[in-house]
């Protein structure tokens, strides 16, 4: 394995990747692909520093000797009180079988000539070996030990040669297996280091050395190599611990995944509209439709030059073929196939990338979201809208939901290609999956509504009763019948006032909440999760307690409301919030206060003021202390859902506890039931749920209101896209 850690000269056909074409490489340059390892790395990998003559320098332990180590010259018997290093020779320190011990006085050293050394040219990586080198072996009276580590009796017929040969063969095979495993482990560590640094050429150099040395590579080795090669073929490398890419198209080079100039033909999807005032200069319109802002996903990447991109792609396909040849030993993986699809993307071959994903099912491999990224990107870059949506359909069939980045890419190619039906479809995909749109997606929607094509797409006549009934059946806020009306659109960036009225058009937005069945299903789902995670039937006890003492008009998350340090809870703040809520609802009943048991024990609770508050809540049956080892989030969440009431908390509910909740239920419920708050010197200010739903909405007249996702702003400051036909007031059914 020494060759993996030694400095290797750069092959002639590689030097153009490292040195400018205008200047020849330095004479006698031994450019190392792998940067020198630190002392800590050498220690971790058991890599010994090199001496000037090419052999490993001897450490203090190395000077003590190890079995089978070659030495410099032949010498006679060494005195028992002379160390091996003083005698100028490295010797063995073998005590009992396989257990090294220091040499003692009285031990005799016997020099034995070795005639089975390999030629020097076969051992060039192990350091120079002179002809006639010898091996020391200890010569106790009853046995000897040769260079192969096998003990045998010396005298007469005292030993069985066949048994010795069998033991020697078994030991040799075992050593080879152990050595192979050690070499594979060291190679894995080095490849992971290359992946972490984004060192493509270093990883390829390690691969070449491993193949030359006959080291067998495993699945992880191939995955890391293919990740680096596929990333470099796309023009960048994202450093990763073990060659793992991100999900979806976020792991693809921004320059590759958001090409704003597809070469595919531009046409309108509605054939009956194409003849009505078809745009004369399609290329000009395409340029005008695209927003000028940077829509790229910002990632930390290492750029790669064109020559290295081509080299990495060629070597990547070569490494993949090598992995396929070893299919009996190395199992194919989703990561390897995805890497091949990424290399297909680097050639613009979307069909190959898509075919690779389709083959995963035949191989028994479950594709991931990232598996579809290369094919989707290739088709979107080439303007092939039909193929791009075919990829999306395949994703849905496999149970994989596109994320915002994938939908945004589909939206871009649909806007550029003037596919009005696709834009409408994606508008409602954003509404159902994310409710809002990102600033970059908002720019794309603006570009679409300002295009001449958008003014020609839509129904001239529709039945108002049918539209109204569809909106009611859908829970409010949308009908799903497509674009209504004809004519140019007006797009205004507006705000919504506290009553839910758009300041641009004067239309009032609607409230979209869970219906009774959805509420029941959501409560049941949360209860099942909580029971599964809580121990000793703690949550089931809480359910029974809630049935006896409920319902409540509000639930207070005490740990969030009154927590002013990591461990301490201000019960006076909790009381102020609870009392303010009680007065707001003009109710004599206190809201339910959910608090962890640890906040009600210890010295602080013994204070008269705190003790008095807790007793008051207990007498009103309005406090529930969750037991030790429980997660109080499940308790206040379930109580608020079951009681169909408000939850007072500033918790954004984004941690792992809430990630597993139903996406269709949770955002709707949270929007309508969460009450945020702020403290000032003398009172508490509540931010009540808005009287409208912050979600994409379309009206009976075809008006659209699209909320833009903005972090850290109050709801009254949120930006909305108000979109309506200029002549919509004149449209009659």
N, C-alpha and C positions, 0 to 999 in steps of 0.2 A: 504493500500500500504506500510505500515510500514515494512513489511517483506522483501520488495525488497531492503531496505536500511540498514537493521540491520545485524549484524554479525551472520552468520549461521555456525553451527557446521558441520564438514565434515562427510558425511555418511561413514560407514565402508567400503562399496564397492568402495568408491572413494579414500580412503586414499593411496592405493598402487600407485596411479598416482602422489602423492605429496611427499611421503616419500620413501627412499630406502628400498628394500625388506629385506636387512640385518639388519635393525634397526627398532624396532617398533615405531609407532608414539608417540610423547610426551604425557604423561598422562595429561588429562584435556585440551588437545590442542583444541582451537577453531579457527582453521585456516580459514581465510576469503578468499573466492574465489575472491571477488571484492576488490581491493586495497582501502584503506581509501580515501575518497574524500577530496579534498582541501577545504579551507574555501570558495573560490570563487565558487567551484562546489556546495557546500552545499547551498550557498546563491542562486545560479541560479536554483537549483532543489527544493528549499524550504525544505531541509532536516535538521531537527533540531538535534543538538548534543545530545548524550545520557547521562543520569545521571548514577551514580553508581548503583542505584536500578533498572535500566532497563527502566525507563520512560524518556521522553524528558525533558531536562532542560528548566526552564522557563526563557524567555527573558523578557525585560522590557515590551514589548507589550503583551507577554503571561501573565505577571502578571496582566495586566489590565483586562484580562478576555475575553472569547468568549462564544457564546451560546453553551450550552450542554456539558461543560467541567466538568469532575468529580472532587471531592475534597476529603480531607482526613477524616474529622470527622464531626459529627453533632454539630451545634452550634445554639444559640438563635439569637434574633434580634440584629443587629449591629447598633451602634450609627451612625448617619448620618455624623459625622465629622471623622469617623474612616475608613481608607482604607481597602479594602478587604484583602490585604496581611498582614496588621497589625493584622487583625482579625484571621489570620491563615487559610483563606479560599479563594478560587478563585471564584469570583462572576461575574455575567453578567453586561455589561454596555449597556443595550438596551435603546435607546431613543424612537423615532418613529419606525414604522414597518421596520425592517431590517437595520436600520441606527444606529450604535453604537455611544454613547456619554459618556462623563465622568459622574460619579455619582455625585449627588448634595446633599446638606443637605436637609433633609426632606424626602428623599426616604427611604421606608421601605424595608427591606430584609426579605423574608419569606423562611423558610426552609421547603422543601417538600421531604418526603420519596419516593424513587424510588424502585419499586418492580419488574420492568421489566428488570433488568440487566441480561445479558447473563452470563452463568457459567464462572468461571475463566479460565477453560481449553480451552474454545472457544475464549478467548481473550488474549491468551498468547503472541501474537505479539504486543498487544497494551499496555503492561505494567500491573503489578499486580493491581487487583481491590479487595478491601476488602468487605466482606459481610456487608450490611447495609449502603453502601455509599448513599449519598443524593445529591440532586440537588437544587441549588439556583434558584429562579425565582423572578422577580420583581413583586410587588403587588400594582400597582396603583389602584385608587378607581374604575375606570371603567372597568378594564380588567386585565387579567393575561396572562402570557406567560409560557407555559410548556417547558419541555426539548426538545420537538419535533419542537419547533419554531412556533407553531400555536397560534394565539391570539383568546381568547373567553371571553365572558362576564361571570362574576361570579354569579351574583345575580339572583335567581329565574329562570324564563323562558326567561330571556333576550337574550339567545343564542339558535340557532337551532343546535342540536347535529348532525343531518345528514349532514348539510352543513359543520360543523367542520370536520366530518369524511372524507367527500369527499375532502376538501381542504388539510387535513392532508395526505391523500393517494396520491394526486397529487403532493404535495411538496416532499414526500418521493421518488416517481419515478423520479422527476426532479433531486433531489440530487444524486440519484444513477447514472443517466446518466452523470451528470457533473463530479461526482467522477470517473466514469469509464473512461471518456475522459482524465481527469487529470492523472490518473494512467497510461493509455496507452501512454500519452505524456512523462511522466517521464521515463517509461520503454524504450521508443524510444531513449531518450537522453543517458541513461545508456548503451544501446546496442551499440549506435554509439561510445561511449567512449571505450567500449571493442574492437570494430572493429578498432578504431584508434590505440589502444595499442597492438592489436593482442592477446587479452586475451580470449582464447577459453573457458577455464573452467569458467571464470567469466560470460561469456554470457550464458553458459549452466545452471549455477546456477541461473541466473536471469530468465531464461525460466522455470526452475522447480518451482521457487517461484511464478511466474505468473500463472502457471497452478494450483498450489495448492491454490492460492488465488482466482481463478476463473476469472482472468483478461483476457479479449478477445484480442487476438493478431491480428494485421493487416498485410497487405502484406509486409510492410517495415520491421516489426519485423522478419517475417519469412525469408526474403531475407538476412538480416544481419546474422541471426543465421546459415542459410544454407551456406552462404559464408564462415564463420569461420570454420564450421565443415568440409566442403569439402576441404578447404585449408589445415587444419590440417591432414586430411586423406591422403593427398599427401605428407606429411612430412615437411611442412613449412607453415608459415602464412605471407602474405604480409599485413602490416597494411594499412587499407583503411578507409576513412571517414565514409562511410555508407555501406560498404560491396560491393562496386563496384569493379569489376575486370577490368584489362586491356583488350585490344582487342586481339583477336587471341590467339595463344599459348604462348604469352609473359606473360600471367598470370598463367602459369603452372610451377611447380617446374622444374628448369633446370635439375635436376637429373632424373626427370620423362620424360621430353620431348626430351632429346637428348641421349637416350640409344644407345650406340654404339655396343651393342652385342645382336641383335635380335635373337630369338630362332627359327625363321621360317627357312624352308629349303631354301638353296641357290641354284639357278639354273640360267641358261642363258635363256633369253627370246626368243632368236632366236634358234629354235630347230635344224635347219640345221647346226648351228655352234657348237652345244654341242658335237658332235661326233668328231670334228677335234681338236685333242690335248687338250682334256678336262683336266682341272687342277686336279692334283692328290690330293693335300692337300688343300681342300677348306677352312678349318678353318685358315690355315696359310695365305692363300691369303687374306682372309677377314681381318685379323689383319694387313697385310701389306698395304691394300688399304686405311685404315682409317688414316687420319692425326693425328699426336700426339699432335697437339696444342689444347688448350682449346677452344671449339667452343660454350661454354655455353653463354647464355644471362645473363649478370650480373645484378642482382636485389637485393634490400635490403630485406632480408627475416629473419624470426625467425624460427630456426629449431625446429622440434617436434619429441619426442621420439616415439619408436614403440608402446608402450602400449597406449599412448595418441592418436596415429594415429588410432588404432583399436577402441578405445572408441569413438573418434570423428566421425568415420564413422558410427558406430552403432547408436549413438544418432542422427546423421544427417539424416539417413533413417527414424528414429522414428519421428523426427520433420517434415520431408517431408510428411509422412503419416498423421500426425496430420493436416497439412495444407490441404491435400486432403479431409479429413473428413469435413472441414469447407468450402467446395467449394461453398456452397450457399451464404456464406458471404465474403470469401476471394478469390479474383480472382487469378488464376494461372498466373505466370509471367515467362518471358524468363530467368530472373536471377535465379529463383528457379529451373527451369528445367536444366539450365546449371550447377548449383551446384550439382544436382543429377547426371548429366553426369560425373562431376569431381570425385564424389564418386565412380562411376562405373569404372573410370580410375584407381582409387587407388586399385581396385581388379583385374585390367587387363582385364576387360570385355568391349572390344570395341564394341561388338554387342549391348549391353545394351545402351552404350553411343550414338551409332549411331541411335538406335531405338527411343531414347528420342528426338533427333533432328527431325526425321521424323514425330513424333507425334505433333510437334509444329504447323505444317500447319493445321492439323485437329482441333486443339484447337483455331485456329485463331490468333496464335502468330507468329510474323516474327522472324526467327532466325537471330542471328548476327554472325560475324566472330568468336567470342569467343565460340559460341555454338558448333562449329565443332571441336574446339581444342581437347577436351578429346577423341573423337572417332578417330581423325586423329593420335593423339599421341599413343593411345593404339595399333592401327594397325601397325604403324611404329615401335614401340618397339617390337612387336611380329614378325616383318618381313613379315607381310601379305601385300604384295605390291598391289595385286588386290583390296583388301578392302580399302586400303589407297587411291587409285586413284578413287575408287567408291565414297568415301567421297568428294574428290575434284570435281568430276562430279556433285554431288548433290549441292555443293556450287555454282557452275556456273549456274546450273538450277534455283537456287533461287536468282540469280543476285548478289551474293557475290563473290568478287574477292580475291583470296589468296594473302597475303602479302609476303614479302621476307622471313619471318621466316617460314611460311607454305611451301613455295617452297623449302627452304633449307632442311626442314625435309623430304620432299618427295625425294629430291635429295640424301640425305644420305641413305635412305632405298633402293633406286634404285641402288646406287653404291654398297652397301653391297650385295644386291641380284643379281647383275650382269644383270640388265635389261637395255640393250643398247638402245632399242627404247624409254624407259622412260627417260633416261638421255638426249637423243637428244631432246625429247619433252620439257623437263624442260629447256634445254639450250635456246630454243627459247621463252619460257615463260619469262625467265629472260631478254632476248633481247627486247621483246615487252613491258614488264611492267616496267623494271628498267634500261634497256640499259647496265648497268654495273653489276658487281657482288661484293659482300662483300669479304673481305679477307678470311673469313671462308668458303664461297662457293667456292672461288678460290682453296682452299686446297682440297675440295671434287672433283672438276673437275680434278685437278692434280692427285689425287688418282685414278680416273677412267681411265684416259689416260695411266697411268703407269701399269694398271692391264693387265694380259694376256688375259682376256676376251675381252677387248677393241680392241686388235689387230686382233681378229677373226671376229669382227662385221663390216659389211660394204659391199657395192656393189663392185663386181669385175669389172663390165663393166657398162658404162653409155654413154649416147649421149651428147656430148659437146654442140651441138646446143640447145638441150632442156634445159640444165642447164643454158646456157647464156640467153635464152629468159625468163626463170623463174626469174632470177636475175633482168632483166630489168623491168619485170612486177611488181616485188615486190618493186621497187623504189631503188634497189641497195643494195648490202651488204649481201644478203642471197638468197638461192634458196629453201630450205625446203624439199629436196628430201632424206634426211637422210645421214648417214655416207657414204663417198665415198672412195673406195679403201680398201685394206687389208694390214696388216703388222703392225709392232710396230710403236708407235707414239713417237715423240720427243717433249718434253715440255720445253720451255725456257722462263724465265722471262726477258722481253726485254723492250725497250723504242721505241717511234716513233719520228723521227726527224721532223724538222719544215716543211718539204715537204710532210709529211705523209708516209714516207718509214720506214718499220720495220727494226731495226738495226740487228735483228737476221736472218731473211730470205730474206730480200731485197724486199719484196712484198709491193706495194703501196696500202694504204687503200683508200677507196672511200668516196665521199661526199654524204650524205643522207639528203635531204632537203624536205620541203613540196612541193608537186606538186601544180599547179595552182588552182585546185579545193579545195584542203585542205587549201590553203592560203585563198581563198574566204570564205570558211566555218568558218575558225578560226576568220577572221575579223568580220564576221556577228555575231558569238557567243559572242565575246568580246563587240561588240556594244550593243547587247541586254542586257547584264549584266550591262553595264555602264548606259544605259538609265533607267534601272530599279532602279538603286541606286542613280543616280544624280537627283537633283530636278530642277524644273523650266525650263526644256528643255535645260539645260546648255550644255549637251553633244551633242544634236542634232544641236545646234548652232555651236559647234566646227566641226562637220562633214561637215557642209556647208562651213565653213571657210577653211577647209582643201581641199575641192574640188576646191575652187577658187584659192588658193595659192600654192597648191602642184603640183607635188610630190617633195619630198626632198631626198637627198642621205644619210642623216643621221638625227637622232633625238637625242637631248641632254637632259638628265634628269637633269635640272639645280639644283634642290634641292639636288641631290646626288653629282653632280660634284663640286658645289661651296660651299656646306654647311660646315662651320668650327665650328659652335656651334649650340645649339638647335634652336636658333631663327634667327641667322644672316647668310646671304648669301654673299659670295665673288663674286661679278659680274666680277671682273677682272679674276678670275680663270675660270669662265664660258666662258669668251671671249677668253682666251688662248686656251682652249680645242676646242671651236668651230672654231677658226681660224686655228688651227693645222689640224683639220679634213678637212676643206675647202682646204687647201694647199695640203693635201695628195691626195685628189681626183682631184686636179688641176681644181677646179670649182670656178666660180665667184659667185655662189649662196651659201649663208650661210646655214648651217644646221638649222633645226627647233629647237628652244629653248623653251621648255615647263617649265614654272615657275609658282608657285602659286602667286596669286595677293598680298598676305600679304608681299611678299618680295619686292614689288615695291611701297610700301607706307611707310610713316613715315619719320623721320629725315634723315636716312641714304641715301635715294634715292635723297635727295636734294643736296647731294654733287655733285659738277660739274662733276667729273670723272664718277660717277655712272649714272648720268642723261644723259651724253653724250653717254655712251654705250647703254642704253635702247633706246634712240632716233635713234641711228644707226641701231639697230635691227628692230625697228618698220618701219623705212623707207624701209628696205629690205624685209618687210613682213616675217620675220623669227622668230618672237617671239609670243607666245600665252600665255596670263596670265589666268590661271584657276580661276574662281570666288570663293568667300568666301563660305565655306561649302562644297566644292567639293574635290574629291580625284584625285590629278594630275596623279597618277599611270595609271588610265584608259586612260588618254589623250595621254601620250607619248607611251604607249603600243599599242593602236589602230593605232596611226600615223605610227609607225614603221612597223606594220603588213600591213596596207593598202598601204603604199608607197614601201613595199618590200625592206626596207633599214636597215641600222645598227642602233642600239640603244646604245648610249654611257652612261654607268652607271655601277657602282660597286654593285648595288643592287642585292642581290642573289635571290630576288623574291620568298621568302619562306613564307611570312606572309599570313594572311587570304585572302588578296585580290587575291593572285595567287593560293591558294589552290583549288579554285572552277573551275579553268580552265581545259580544256580537257587535260587529261594526255597523250593522243596519239599525240596531236598537240604541246602542249607547250614545252616539253623537246626538241623536234626536232627543233622547231623555235628558242628557246633560244640559243641553241648550235651554230646555224649558224649565228645569227644576233647580239649577245651581244658583245660589245667591252668594255673591262675593261681598267683601266688606273692607272698610278702611277705618282706622282709629284717628281721632284728633284729640285735642286736649280735653274736651268735655263730653264728647259723644261718639257714637258709632254711625258711620255712613254706609248704607247698603246699596249695592248695585244689583237691582232686581233683574230677573230675566226680561229680555225685551218683549214688547207686545207683538212681535213678529218673529218669524224664523229666519235665521241667517243661513240661507240656502238659495241656490239658483231657483228662480221662480219665473213662470210664464203665465200670462193672464189670458182671459177669454178673447181679448182683442189682439193677441199676439205680441204684447209688450214683454220684454225680458228685463229682469234685474239680476245681475251677476255680482255676488260679493267677492272681493279680492282678499285673500288671506294676508293679514298683516299682524305681526307679533308686537305685543307691548302697547297696543292702542286701545282706548276705551271704545265701546261699541258705537257711540255717537260719532266718532272720528273715522270709522271704517269707510273705505272707498268702495263704491258700488258702480258698476257699469249700467247705466240706464239706456236701454236700446228700444227704439220704437220706429215704426214707419212714419214718414213725414205726413202722409195723407191718411193715417190710421183713423183719425177722427171722422173721416168721410166714408170709411169702409162700412158697408152694411151687408148683413147676411141676406 
